[in-house]
Amino acid sequence: MKNQSLSSNIDWICVIIYIALVVLGWLNIYSSSLSSTDGTYEKQAIFIALAVPMIFVLLYIDGKFYEKYASIIFVVSLISLAGLFVFGKTIAGQRCWYGFGSFTLQPSEFAKAATSLAIAKYLSDTQINLKEVNRQVQALAIVFLPVMLILPQPDPGSALIYSVFIIVLFREGLPSWYVWTGFITIVLFMLTLILEPQYVILISLLVIVLIHYKSRLADRNIVLSGILFAVISGFVLSVNYVFTNVFKQHHRDRFNILLGKEVDMKGIGYNTNQSEIAVGSGGWLGKGFLEGTQTKGGFVPEQHTDYIFTTVGEEWGFVGSLVVIGLFAALLLRVIYLAERQKTKFSRVYGYCVAGILFIHFFVNIAMVIGIFPTIGVPLPFFSYGGSGLWGFTILLFIFIKMDANKVNEW
């Protein structure tokens, strides 16, 4: 078994889906940037070509290398993120890139794979029990260290991606109250933006009273219920201050548009409005490749990056969009299936991280394009223009493909 060739052990289903997504992505970049003069689709073709030798290197490296040096890779990624504050190049108000002449590199795209390796390495330790508070703190520190370096750039979109690691930690034993706390915090935040704080506090009180009296341990929970109500009330009362004084104006505008508080079709809401028009105009079968009027007219800003799915919707229609969504779904399900088959905890956890990162990128990007999520700059994997993004996702996926191919050598 140990002498089987690498090609016979590789999961070719993942590889074929990857190739299909990259090719379809390039076709849509070609369509959306055909009228531009900056050579966008030519540059993306070069990025794709350079990804090929990268894949061979990733598959050639021994599978145990990634586990052995996971901690070092993670530290290097943190250093690369920290270095942006000194050596980073500022583009559109964000200091997210290293500049090398006309070429830029975004380290946050590679930090996702590095963080996945670090989490897998930490959780694969036989002594780790996420029921222990000190272990929870250590695991969460691995997640939040890169987030603390990414947020000030500012890059809230990339920082949001790291929330998916909480689900992975939950899968491996993190107490469920972490997930519930995050979910309830988001719900309370959004409710407070819609309703007056006193109404949200009243609703919270009614829910807590109902839960309290439904509990068989009501007598012992009364103090806890009181503390919980006080914490929720304090949070609700702080939302408007945070929203007004911590969030930047463009973030506030995006939330207000999402919640229907204000409609600004010419300003901050222009991108979302145009993307909805482009997707909706495609109908069932689309207008045809290179025939999209919104796309050819350049009505959707940043269409080759964050809004690339609008090209799919306009030119390929509902059916073509379903095909793309189906390919992403197939890749996600395949990665999860392979993760469940891994013989080591390290490979299994890393597989969950890969699936989680791809899913949240895919979900948030499409939700953003069709107007049910604020515009925060989350690219669509293998579709959105950019060498860092393409290479980051390629590295993330093919490290796992190598781990899966290596499982025949695991005991």
C-alpha positions in Angstrom: 0.0 0.0 0.0 2.8 2.4 0.9 4.3 2.1 -2.6 1.2 3.1 -4.5 1.7 6.0 -6.9 0.6 9.5 -5.9 -1.7 9.8 -8.9 -3.6 6.6 -7.9 -4.3 8.0 -4.4 -5.3 11.6 -5.4 -9.0 12.3 -5.2 -9.6 13.2 -8.8 -13.2 14.3 -8.1 -11.9 17.3 -6.1 -9.3 18.0 -8.7 -11.8 17.9 -11.6 -14.2 20.2 -9.7 -11.3 22.6 -8.9 -10.3 22.7 -12.6 -14.0 23.3 -13.7 -14.4 26.2 -11.2 -11.1 27.8 -12.2 -11.9 27.6 -15.9 -15.4 28.9 -15.4 -14.1 31.7 -13.2 -11.6 32.8 -15.8 -14.3 32.8 -18.5 -16.4 35.2 -16.4 -13.4 37.4 -15.6 -12.7 37.5 -19.3 -16.3 38.6 -20.0 -16.5 41.2 -17.2 -13.1 42.8 -18.1 -13.1 42.4 -21.9 -13.7 46.2 -22.4 -11.0 47.2 -19.9 -7.5 48.1 -20.9 -5.6 46.9 -17.8 -5.2 43.3 -19.0 -7.2 41.8 -16.1 -8.1 38.5 -17.8 -4.5 38.2 -19.1 -3.1 38.6 -15.6 -5.6 36.1 -14.2 -4.5 33.6 -16.9 -0.9 34.1 -15.7 -2.0 33.5 -12.1 -3.7 30.3 -13.1 -0.6 29.2 -15.0 1.6 29.8 -12.0 -0.9 27.9 -9.8 -0.1 24.7 -11.8 3.6 24.3 -10.6 2.4 25.3 -7.1 0.0 22.4 -7.1 2.8 20.0 -8.1 5.0 21.3 -5.3 2.1 20.9 -2.8 1.5 17.3 -3.9 5.2 16.5 -4.0 5.9 17.5 -0.4 5.5 14.7 2.1 2.1 14.8 3.8 3.7 14.8 7.3 5.5 18.0 6.5 2.3 20.0 7.0 1.7 18.6 10.4 5.3 18.8 11.6 5.8 22.4 10.6 2.2 23.7 11.1 3.2 25.9 14.1 6.1 27.4 12.2 3.9 28.1 9.1 1.4 29.8 11.4 4.0 32.0 13.1 5.4 33.0 9.7 1.9 34.0 8.5 1.4 36.1 11.6 4.7 37.9 11.0 3.6 38.5 7.4 0.4 40.1 8.6 2.1 42.2 11.2 4.7 43.4 8.6 1.9 45.1 6.6 1.7 47.9 9.2 5.3 48.8 8.3 5.9 47.7 4.7 2.3 47.3 3.4 0.9 49.0 0.4 -2.3 51.0 0.8 -5.0 50.5 -1.9 -8.4 52.1 -1.5 -7.8 52.9 2.1 -6.8 49.4 3.0 -3.2 48.4 4.0 -3.6 44.7 3.0 -0.9 44.1 0.4 2.8 43.9 -0.1 3.8 45.7 -3.3 6.4 44.3 -5.7 6.4 46.8 -8.6 3.0 46.4 -10.3 2.5 43.1 -8.5 0.8 42.8 -5.1 0.5 40.0 -2.6 -2.2 39.8 0.1 -0.9 37.7 3.1 -4.4 37.3 4.6 -5.4 35.0 1.8 -2.6 32.6 2.8 -3.1 33.0 6.5 -6.4 31.0 6.2 -4.5 27.9 5.3 -1.8 28.6 8.0 -4.5 29.1 10.7 -6.3 25.9 9.6 -3.0 24.0 9.9 -2.4 25.5 13.4 -5.9 24.6 14.6 -5.5 21.1 13.3 -2.1 20.7 14.9 -3.4 22.0 18.3 -6.5 19.8 18.4 -4.6 16.7 17.3 -2.7 16.7 20.5 -4.0 13.7 22.5 -3.9 15.9 25.7 -6.3 18.5 24.4 -9.8 18.6 25.9 -11.9 21.5 24.8 -14.1 21.1 27.9 -11.3 22.7 29.9 -11.3 26.5 30.1 -7.6 26.9 29.6 -7.7 24.8 26.4 -10.7 26.9 25.1 -8.7 30.1 25.6 -5.6 28.6 23.8 -7.7 27.4 20.9 -9.6 30.7 20.5 -6.3 32.5 20.7 -5.1 30.7 17.6 -8.3 32.0 15.8 -8.2 35.6 17.1 -4.5 36.3 16.7 -4.7 36.7 12.9 -8.1 38.5 13.3 -6.5 41.1 15.5 -3.9 41.8 12.8 -6.4 41.8 9.9 -9.1 44.0 11.4 -7.0 47.2 11.7 -5.9 47.0 8.0 -9.0 47.5 7.8 -10.3 44.3 6.3 -13.5 43.2 8.0 -14.4 40.8 5.2 -11.2 38.6 5.7 -11.7 38.9 9.5 -15.3 37.6 9.2 -14.0 34.4 7.5 -12.3 33.3 10.8 -15.7 33.0 12.5 -16.1 29.6 10.8 -13.3 28.2 12.9 -15.6 28.4 15.9 -17.8 25.8 14.2 -14.8 23.6 13.7 -13.9 23.9 17.3 -17.5 23.2 18.3 -17.3 20.0 16.2 -14.3 19.0 18.1 -15.7 19.6 21.6 -16.0 23.3 22.3 -19.0 23.9 24.5 -22.1 24.8 22.5 -22.7 28.0 24.5 -19.9 29.7 22.5 -21.9 29.2 19.3 -25.2 30.2 20.9 -23.6 33.3 22.4 -22.3 34.4 19.0 -25.7 33.7 17.3 -27.7 35.6 20.0 -25.2 38.5 19.9 -25.8 38.9 16.2 -29.6 38.7 16.6 -29.6 41.2 19.4 -27.4 43.6 17.4 -29.6 43.5 14.4 -32.8 43.8 16.4 -31.5 46.8 18.2 -30.8 48.5 14.8 -34.4 47.8 13.8 -36.2 48.4 17.0 -35.8 50.8 20.0 -33.4 49.4 22.7 -36.2 49.3 25.3 -38.3 47.0 23.1 -35.4 44.6 22.6 -34.7 44.5 26.3 -38.4 43.8 27.0 -38.4 41.0 24.4 -35.2 39.6 26.0 -36.8 39.7 29.5 -39.9 37.8 28.3 -37.7 35.1 26.7 -35.5 34.7 29.8 -38.6 34.5 32.0 -40.1 31.9 29.8 -36.9 29.8 29.7 -36.5 30.2 33.5 -39.9 28.9 34.3 -39.6 26.1 31.8 -36.4 24.9 33.5 -36.7 22.2 36.1 -33.9 24.0 38.0 -35.7 27.3 38.3 -34.8 27.9 41.9 -31.1 27.5 41.2 -31.2 29.4 38.0 -32.8 32.6 39.2 -29.4 34.3 40.0 -28.0 33.2 36.6 -31.1 34.4 34.8 -30.7 37.8 36.5 -27.1 38.1 35.5 -27.9 37.0 32.0 -30.6 39.7 31.7 -28.2 42.4 33.1 -25.5 41.4 30.5 -28.0 41.4 27.6 -29.4 44.8 28.7 -25.9 46.3 28.9 -25.1 44.9 25.4 -28.3 46.2 23.9 -27.8 49.7 25.4 -24.3 49.8 23.9 -25.2 48.9 20.4 -26.2 52.4 19.2 -23.0 53.8 20.7 -20.8 51.2 19.0 -22.7 51.6 15.7 -22.4 55.3 15.7 -18.8 55.8 17.1 -17.0 52.6 16.2 -18.4 51.6 12.8 -17.2 53.8 9.9 -19.8 55.7 7.9 -19.7 53.3 4.9 -20.3 50.3 7.3 -23.3 52.1 8.8 -24.6 52.9 5.4 -24.4 49.3 4.3 -26.3 48.0 7.3 -28.9 50.7 7.0 -29.5 49.8 3.3 -29.7 46.1 4.2 -32.3 46.9 7.0 -34.3 49.1 4.7 -33.6 52.3 6.7 -32.3 54.3 3.8 -32.1 53.8 0.0 -29.1 55.3 -1.7 -29.1 54.1 -5.3 -26.4 56.5 -6.4 -24.1 56.2 -3.4 -23.2 53.4 -1.2 -26.2 51.3 -2.4 -25.2 51.6 -6.1 -23.1 48.4 -6.2 -25.8 46.2 -4.6 -28.6 47.7 -6.7 -26.7 47.2 -10.0 -25.7 43.6 -9.0 -29.4 42.8 -8.3 -30.4 44.2 -11.7 -27.7 42.3 -13.5 -28.5 38.9 -11.8 -32.2 39.4 -12.3 -31.9 40.4 -16.0 -30.4 37.0 -16.8 -33.7 35.1 -16.6 -33.7 31.4 -16.9 -31.0 30.8 -19.5 -29.1 34.1 -19.5 -28.3 36.5 -22.3 -25.4 34.4 -23.6 -21.6 34.5 -23.1 -20.3 38.1 -23.8 -23.8 39.3 -24.3 -24.6 40.7 -20.9 -25.6 44.4 -21.3 -24.9 45.2 -17.6 -21.6 43.5 -17.8 -20.5 44.9 -21.2 -21.6 48.4 -20.1 -19.6 48.3 -16.9 -22.6 49.1 -14.8 -21.6 46.9 -11.9 -18.4 48.2 -10.1 -15.8 45.7 -9.1 -17.5 43.1 -11.2 -14.4 41.1 -11.9 -13.7 40.8 -8.1 -16.3 40.8 -5.4 -19.3 40.9 -7.8 -18.1 38.3 -10.3 -21.3 36.2 -9.7 -23.4 39.0 -11.4 -21.7 38.0 -14.7 -22.8 34.4 -14.1 -26.4 35.4 -13.3 -26.7 37.8 -16.3 -25.0 35.8 -19.0 -25.8 32.3 -17.9 -29.1 32.8 -16.2 -30.7 30.8 -13.4 -29.7 27.5 -14.9 -26.0 28.5 -15.3 -26.0 29.9 -11.7 -27.4 26.6 -10.5 -24.6 24.8 -12.2 -22.0 27.0 -10.5 -23.7 26.6 -7.1 -23.9 22.8 -7.8 -20.1 22.6 -8.4 -19.4 24.5 -5.2 -21.8 22.3 -3.3 -20.3 19.1 -4.8 -16.8 20.3 -3.8 -17.9 21.1 -0.2 -19.7 17.8 0.2 -16.7 15.9 -1.2 -14.2 17.6 1.2 -16.5 16.8 4.1 -16.8 13.2 3.0 -13.1 12.9 2.7 -12.5 14.6 6.0 -14.7 11.9 7.7 -12.6 9.2 6.2 -9.2 10.5 7.4 -7.2 8.2 9.7 -5.6 11.0 11.7 -7.3 13.8 13.7 -4.9 16.3 12.2 -6.1 15.6 8.6 -9.7 15.4 9.7 -9.8 18.7 11.4 -7.9 20.4 8.6 -10.5 19.0 6.2 -13.3 20.6 8.2 -11.4 23.9 8.1 -11.1 23.7 4.3 -14.8 23.0 3.9 -15.7 25.8 6.4 -13.6 28.4 4.7 -14.8 27.6 1.2 -18.5 27.6 2.4 -18.4 30.9 4.2 -16.7 32.6 1.2 -19.2 31.1 -1.2 -22.3 31.8 1.0 -21.3 35.4 2.0 -20.3 36.4 -1.5 -23.5 35.3 -3.2 -25.6 36.7 -0.3 -23.8 40.0 -0.8 -24.4 40.0 -4.5 -28.1 39.4 -4.3 -28.5 42.0 -1.5 -29.2 39.9 1.6 -25.8 40.6 3.2 -23.8 43.9 3.5 -21.0 44.5 1.0 -17.9 43.6 3.0 -15.4 42.5 0.3 -15.5 38.7 0.4 -14.3 37.1 -2.9 -15.9 34.1 -4.5 -13.3 31.2 -4.5 -11.7 30.4 -7.8 -13.9 33.0 -9.6 -12.9 36.4 -8.3 -10.0 38.1 -9.9 -6.7 38.1 -7.9 -3.5 36.0 -7.7 -3.4 36.0 -3.9 -7.0 34.7 -3.6 -6.6 32.0 -6.3 -3.3 30.8 -4.8 -4.6 31.0 -1.3 -7.6 28.8 -2.1 -5.4 26.5 -4.2 -3.0 26.0 -1.3 -5.8 25.5 1.1 -7.4 22.8 -1.0 -4.4 20.9 -2.3 -2.8 20.6 1.1 -5.9 18.6 2.0 -5.8 16.6 -1.2 -2.2 15.6 -0.4 -3.2 14.7 3.2 -6.0 12.5 1.8 -3.7 10.9 -0.8 -1.3 10.1 2.1 -3.9 8.4 4.3 -2.9 5.0 2.8 0.4 5.4 4.6 -1.3 6.3 8.0 -1.7 3.7 10.7 
